[in-house]
Amino acid sequence: MNILSYSDAKPTTPNFAQLIEKAAVLSPAIQEEIILQWFDDIENDTATLQWQNTLEQPQPKLEQLALAALQQSHQGKTLKKGFDEI
């Protein structure tokens, strides 16, 4: 008995439906490998999306610090240095 079957899935795109159909004929061991990889990929993509959402949010404190740094630079209160000189 195969783990995946087309009737169990609710594909949202034609390509996903085709993928499920093709995977359903593979051995259970190969299906299990594919499933574990999908879970890993989904977990990684979810984490990436969470970071992207976080970084897209307004950063008022960071903006405030950046404006203060620019103001200090315009007032001559900063030194020009490269990263290797800090």
MISEBA-586762 format. One record per residue: residue number from 1; x, y, z of N, C-alpha, C, O, CB in turn. Coordinates in nm, 2 decimals. Last residue first. Glycine has a CB too. Layout:
REM residues N
ATOM   resi   n_east   n_north     n_up   ca_east   ca_north    ca_up   c_east   c_north     c_up   o_east   o_north     o_up   cb_east   cb_north    cb_up
ATOM    NUM        X         Y        Z         X          Y        Z        X         Y        Z        X         Y        Z         X          Y        Z
...
END
This chain:
REM residues 86
ATOM   resi   n_east   n_north     n_up   ca_east   ca_north    ca_up   c_east   c_north     c_up   o_east   o_north     o_up   cb_east   cb_north    cb_up
ATOM     86     3.74      4.93     1.32      3.66       4.96     1.43     3.71      4.89     1.55     3.65      4.89     1.66      3.51       4.91     1.40
ATOM     85     3.88      4.88     1.09      3.94       4.97     1.18     3.86      5.00     1.31     3.90      5.07     1.40      3.96       5.10     1.11
ATOM     84     3.74      4.72     0.92      3.86       4.66     0.98     3.93      4.75     1.08     4.02      4.71     1.15      3.95       4.62     0.88
ATOM     83     3.55      4.90     0.83      3.51       4.79     0.92     3.63      4.73     0.99     3.62      4.69     1.11      3.43       4.69     0.84
ATOM     82     3.69      5.23     0.83      3.65       5.11     0.77     3.61      5.00     0.87     3.64      5.02     0.99      3.76       5.05     0.67
ATOM     81     3.59      5.55     0.94      3.67       5.43     0.96     3.61      5.32     0.88     3.49      5.31     0.85      3.68       5.39     1.11
ATOM     80     3.55      5.88     1.03      3.54       5.79     0.92     3.64      5.67     0.93     3.76      5.70     0.93      3.56       5.87     0.79
ATOM     79     3.39      5.97     1.33      3.51       5.95     1.26     3.49      5.85     1.15     3.41      5.75     1.16      3.62       5.89     1.36
ATOM     78     3.16      6.23     1.43      3.19       6.09     1.40     3.33      6.09     1.33     3.38      6.19     1.28      3.08       6.03     1.32
ATOM     77     3.07      6.49     1.45      3.10       6.42     1.58     3.13      6.27     1.55     3.14      6.19     1.65      2.98       6.43     1.66
ATOM     76     2.99      6.66     1.25      3.13       6.63     1.26     3.17      6.56     1.39     3.28      6.56     1.43      3.21       6.76     1.26
ATOM     75     2.73      6.69     1.20      2.78       6.78     1.30     2.93      6.76     1.32     2.99      6.82     1.41      2.71       6.77     1.44
ATOM     74     2.68      6.47     1.04      2.67       6.61     0.98     2.73      6.71     1.08     2.78      6.82     1.03      2.52       6.65     0.95
ATOM     73     2.70      6.27     1.23      2.79       6.28     1.12     2.79      6.41     1.06     2.90      6.47     1.03      2.75       6.17     1.01
ATOM     72     2.48      6.32     1.39      2.61       6.33     1.45     2.72      6.34     1.34     2.81      6.41     1.36      2.63       6.21     1.54
ATOM     71     2.28      6.27     1.20      2.29       6.40     1.26     2.43      6.42     1.32     2.49      6.53     1.30      2.18       6.43     1.37
ATOM     70     2.32      6.00     1.16      2.33       6.09     1.05     2.35      6.24     1.10     2.44      6.31     1.05      2.21       6.09     0.95
ATOM     69     2.25      5.90     1.41      2.39       5.88     1.36     2.41      5.98     1.24     2.52      6.03     1.23      2.40       5.74     1.31
ATOM     68     1.98      5.97     1.43      2.08       6.03     1.52     2.22      6.02     1.47     2.30      6.11     1.49      2.06       5.96     1.66
ATOM     67     1.88      5.81     1.22      1.87       5.96     1.21     1.97      6.03     1.31     2.03      6.13     1.27      1.73       6.00     1.24
ATOM     66     1.93      5.56     1.33      2.00       5.60     1.21     1.99      5.75     1.19     2.09      5.81     1.15      1.92       5.53     1.09
ATOM     65     1.77      5.56     1.56      1.91       5.55     1.58     1.99      5.60     1.45     2.09      5.66     1.46      1.95       5.41     1.61
ATOM     64     1.52      5.58     1.43      1.56       5.68     1.53     1.71      5.68     1.54     1.77      5.79     1.54      1.49       5.67     1.66
ATOM     63     1.52      5.33     1.30      1.51       5.46     1.22     1.56      5.58     1.31     1.63      5.66     1.26      1.36       5.48     1.17
ATOM     62     1.51      5.16     1.52      1.63       5.16     1.43     1.63      5.29     1.34     1.74      5.34     1.32      1.62       5.04     1.33
ATOM     61     1.26      5.23     1.62      1.38       5.25     1.71     1.51      5.25     1.62     1.60      5.34     1.63      1.40       5.14     1.81
ATOM     60     1.08      5.16     1.42      1.10       5.30     1.46     1.22      5.33     1.54     1.29      5.43     1.53      0.98       5.34     1.54
ATOM     59     1.04      4.98     1.18      1.15       4.97     1.28     1.17      5.11     1.34     1.28      5.17     1.31      1.28       4.90     1.22
ATOM     58     0.76      4.81     1.04      0.83       4.93     1.07     0.93      4.91     1.19     0.90      4.84     1.28      0.73       5.04     1.10
ATOM     57     0.83      4.49     0.89      0.76       4.57     0.99     0.84      4.70     1.01     0.96      4.70     1.00      0.74       4.50     1.12
ATOM     56     1.00      4.33     0.75      0.91       4.42     0.67     0.84      4.52     0.76     0.78      4.62     0.72      0.82       4.35     0.58
ATOM     55     1.10      4.16     0.93      1.19       4.26     0.88     1.11      4.36     0.80     1.16      4.48     0.78      1.30       4.20     0.79
ATOM     54     0.88      3.99     0.97      0.94       4.06     1.08     1.02      4.18     1.03     1.01      4.29     1.08      1.03       3.98     1.17
ATOM     53     0.85      3.87     0.72      0.75       3.95     0.78     0.80      4.04     0.89     0.76      4.16     0.90      0.63       3.86     0.83
ATOM     52     1.10      3.73     0.71      1.07       3.84     0.61     0.96      3.93     0.66     0.97      4.05     0.65      1.02       3.78     0.48
ATOM     51     1.07      3.55     0.92      1.17       3.65     0.92     1.14      3.77     0.83     1.16      3.88     0.86      1.31       3.59     0.89
ATOM     50     0.85      3.41     0.81      0.84       3.48     0.94     0.94      3.58     0.96     0.91      3.69     1.00      0.85       3.38     1.06
ATOM     49     0.97      3.30     0.58      0.86       3.39     0.57     0.84      3.47     0.70     0.80      3.59     0.70      0.73       3.32     0.53
ATOM     48     1.15      3.13     0.71      1.20       3.24     0.62     1.09      3.34     0.61     1.12      3.46     0.61      1.24       3.18     0.48
ATOM     47     0.98      2.95     0.83      1.07       3.03     0.91     1.12      3.15     0.83     1.13      3.26     0.89      1.19       2.94     0.96
ATOM     46     0.86      2.84     0.60      0.78       2.91     0.70     0.87      3.00     0.79     0.83      3.11     0.82      0.71       2.81     0.79
ATOM     45     1.08      2.71     0.48      1.01       2.82     0.41     0.93      2.91     0.51     0.92      3.03     0.50      0.92       2.77     0.30
ATOM     44     1.14      2.52     0.68      1.24       2.62     0.64     1.17      2.74     0.58     1.20      2.86     0.61      1.35       2.56     0.55
ATOM     43     0.90      2.37     0.67      0.94       2.43     0.79     1.04      2.54     0.77     1.03      2.65     0.83      1.01       2.32     0.89
ATOM     42     0.91      2.28     0.40      0.80       2.37     0.45     0.83      2.44     0.58     0.81      2.56     0.59      0.67       2.29     0.47
ATOM     41     1.14      2.12     0.40      1.13       2.24     0.32     1.02      2.34     0.36     1.04      2.46     0.37      1.10       2.20     0.17
ATOM     40     1.06      1.93     0.59      1.18       2.01     0.61     1.17      2.14     0.53     1.20      2.25     0.58      1.31       1.93     0.58
ATOM     39     0.84      1.82     0.45      0.82       1.88     0.58     0.94      1.97     0.62     0.92      2.08     0.67      0.81       1.77     0.69
ATOM     38     0.97      1.72     0.22      0.87       1.83     0.21     0.85      1.90     0.34     0.84      2.02     0.35      0.74       1.77     0.16
ATOM     37     1.13      1.52     0.33      1.20       1.64     0.27     1.10      1.76     0.26     1.13      1.87     0.28      1.25       1.60     0.13
ATOM     36     0.93      1.35     0.42      1.02       1.41     0.52     1.09      1.53     0.46     1.11      1.63     0.53      1.13       1.31     0.57
ATOM     35     0.82      1.28     0.17      0.74       1.35     0.27     0.83      1.42     0.37     0.81      1.53     0.41      0.65       1.25     0.34
ATOM     34     1.04      1.15     0.05      0.98       1.27    -0.01     0.91      1.35     0.09     0.92      1.47     0.10      0.89       1.24    -0.14
ATOM     33     1.06      0.93     0.22      1.17       1.02     0.20     1.13      1.15     0.15     1.17      1.26     0.19      1.28       0.96     0.11
ATOM     32     0.81      0.81     0.18      0.84       0.86     0.31     0.96      0.96     0.30     0.96      1.06     0.37      0.88       0.74     0.40
ATOM     31     0.83      0.74    -0.09      0.73       0.83    -0.05     0.76      0.90     0.08     0.75      1.02     0.10      0.59       0.77    -0.05
ATOM     30     1.02      0.54    -0.06      1.06       0.66    -0.14     0.96      0.77    -0.10     1.00      0.89    -0.09      1.06       0.63    -0.29
ATOM     29     0.87      0.35     0.09      1.00       0.41     0.14     1.04      0.54     0.07     1.08      0.63     0.13      1.11       0.30     0.12
ATOM     28     0.65      0.29    -0.08      0.63       0.36     0.05     0.76      0.42     0.10     0.76      0.53     0.16      0.57       0.27     0.15
ATOM     27     0.73      0.36    -0.43      0.73       0.27    -0.31     0.71      0.36    -0.18     0.74      0.47    -0.18      0.86       0.19    -0.30
ATOM     26     0.51      0.56    -0.64      0.64       0.52    -0.58     0.63      0.43    -0.46     0.52      0.42    -0.40      0.72       0.65    -0.55
ATOM     25     0.27      0.65    -0.71      0.30       0.52    -0.76     0.44      0.47    -0.71     0.48      0.36    -0.74      0.31       0.53    -0.92
ATOM     24     0.24      0.90    -0.60      0.16       0.79    -0.54     0.20      0.65    -0.60     0.17      0.55    -0.53      0.01       0.82    -0.58
ATOM     23     0.39      1.08    -0.74      0.45       1.03    -0.62     0.37      0.91    -0.57     0.43      0.82    -0.50      0.45       1.14    -0.51
ATOM     22     0.21      1.13    -0.95      0.33       1.07    -0.98     0.40      1.01    -0.86     0.45      0.90    -0.86      0.43       1.16    -1.05
ATOM     21     0.00      1.26    -0.81     -0.03       1.14    -0.89     0.10      1.06    -0.91     0.10      0.94    -0.90     -0.09       1.18    -1.02
ATOM     20     0.14      1.48    -0.70      0.08       1.38    -0.61     0.05      1.25    -0.69     0.08      1.14    -0.64     -0.05       1.43    -0.55
ATOM     19     0.20      1.62    -0.94      0.31       1.57    -0.85     0.26      1.46    -0.76     0.32      1.36    -0.74      0.36       1.69    -0.76
ATOM     18    -0.05      1.69    -1.03      0.04       1.60    -1.11     0.15      1.54    -1.02     0.18      1.42    -1.03      0.10       1.67    -1.23
ATOM     17    -0.12      1.87    -0.83     -0.20       1.75    -0.85    -0.12      1.64    -0.93    -0.12      1.52    -0.90     -0.33       1.78    -0.93
ATOM     16     0.07      2.06    -0.87      0.07       1.99    -0.74    -0.01      1.86    -0.76     0.03      1.75    -0.71      0.01       2.07    -0.63
ATOM     15    -0.01      2.15    -1.12      0.13       2.09    -1.10     0.13      2.01    -0.97     0.19      1.91    -0.97      0.23       2.20    -1.10
ATOM     14    -0.26      2.26    -1.07     -0.25       2.15    -1.16    -0.11      2.08    -1.14    -0.10      1.95    -1.15     -0.26       2.19    -1.31
ATOM     13    -0.31      2.34    -0.72     -0.27       2.38    -0.86    -0.26      2.25    -0.94    -0.24      2.14    -0.89     -0.13       2.45    -0.85
ATOM     12    -0.40      2.22    -0.50     -0.45       2.36    -0.53    -0.41      2.41    -0.66    -0.46      2.51    -0.71     -0.40       2.45    -0.42
ATOM     11    -0.52      1.90    -0.40     -0.43       1.99    -0.47    -0.49      2.12    -0.50    -0.61      2.13    -0.53     -0.38       1.92    -0.60
ATOM     10    -0.56      1.73    -0.15     -0.65       1.84    -0.20    -0.56      1.94    -0.27    -0.53      2.04    -0.22     -0.73       1.91    -0.08
ATOM      9    -0.53      1.37    -0.13     -0.48       1.51    -0.14    -0.58      1.61    -0.19    -0.68      1.57    -0.25     -0.36       1.51    -0.24
ATOM      8    -0.65      1.13    -0.15     -0.63       1.19    -0.02    -0.59      1.33    -0.02    -0.61      1.41     0.07     -0.52       1.11     0.06
ATOM      7    -0.64      1.06    -0.42     -0.77       1.09    -0.36    -0.76      1.15    -0.22    -0.86      1.22    -0.17     -0.85       0.96    -0.35
ATOM      6    -0.38      1.00    -0.47     -0.43       1.13    -0.52    -0.57      1.16    -0.45    -0.60      1.28    -0.43     -0.45       1.11    -0.67
ATOM      5    -0.19      0.90    -0.19     -0.28       0.87    -0.30    -0.35      1.00    -0.34    -0.37      1.09    -0.26     -0.38       0.76    -0.25
ATOM      4     0.10      0.78    -0.02      0.03       0.89    -0.09    -0.07      0.84    -0.18    -0.05      0.74    -0.25      0.13       0.98    -0.16
ATOM      3     0.17      0.52     0.06      0.14       0.62     0.16     0.06      0.74     0.10    -0.04      0.78     0.15      0.27       0.68     0.22
ATOM      2     0.06      0.22    -0.09      0.13       0.34    -0.09     0.08      0.44     0.01    -0.03      0.44     0.05      0.13       0.40    -0.23
ATOM      1     0.08     -0.12     0.00      0.00       0.00     0.00     0.09      0.12     0.00     0.18      0.13     0.08     -0.10       0.00     0.12
END
